[in-house]
């Protein structure tokens, strides 16, 4: 049962990071300079950095939260039983 919870949280956290990453990139695409959206989409650390500068604080907070949960669940999953 514990393994199922860890894997489920791992999947949900990954989905949260991807979803918020795309949301930040789309938000950057609506602002000048637009090239930042393309770069942020393929170079993940730029998305929260530029998102924070453009006052997309909630999206960035969700991105960071999802990443932290993902890393913790990945560490728990890799430890084994």
TADA-V623391 format. One record per residue. N is the residue number from 1. NEAR is the number of other ideal C-beta (glycine too) atoms within 10 Angstrom. Layout:
BEGIN
n:N near:NEAR
n:N near:NEAR
END
This chain:
BEGIN
n:1 near:5
n:2 near:8
n:3 near:11
n:4 near:8
n:5 near:11
n:6 near:17
n:7 near:13
n:8 near:11
n:9 near:16
n:10 near:18
n:11 near:12
n:12 near:14
n:13 near:20
n:14 near:16
n:15 near:12
n:16 near:17
n:17 near:22
n:18 near:13
n:19 near:14
n:20 near:24
n:21 near:21
n:22 near:14
n:23 near:17
n:24 near:27
n:25 near:21
n:26 near:13
n:27 near:18
n:28 near:25
n:29 near:14
n:30 near:9
n:31 near:14
n:32 near:7
n:33 near:9
n:34 near:10
n:35 near:10
n:36 near:20
n:37 near:19
n:38 near:12
n:39 near:14
n:40 near:24
n:41 near:17
n:42 near:9
n:43 near:10
n:44 near:15
n:45 near:8
n:46 near:17
n:47 near:28
n:48 near:21
n:49 near:15
n:50 near:21
n:51 near:25
n:52 near:16
n:53 near:12
n:54 near:16
n:55 near:11
n:56 near:21
n:57 near:10
n:58 near:11
n:59 near:23
n:60 near:20
n:61 near:14
n:62 near:19
n:63 near:24
n:64 near:14
n:65 near:14
n:66 near:20
n:67 near:18
n:68 near:12
n:69 near:17
n:70 near:19
n:71 near:13
n:72 near:14
n:73 near:20
n:74 near:14
n:75 near:10
n:76 near:16
n:77 near:13
n:78 near:7
n:79 near:8
n:80 near:6
n:81 near:4
END
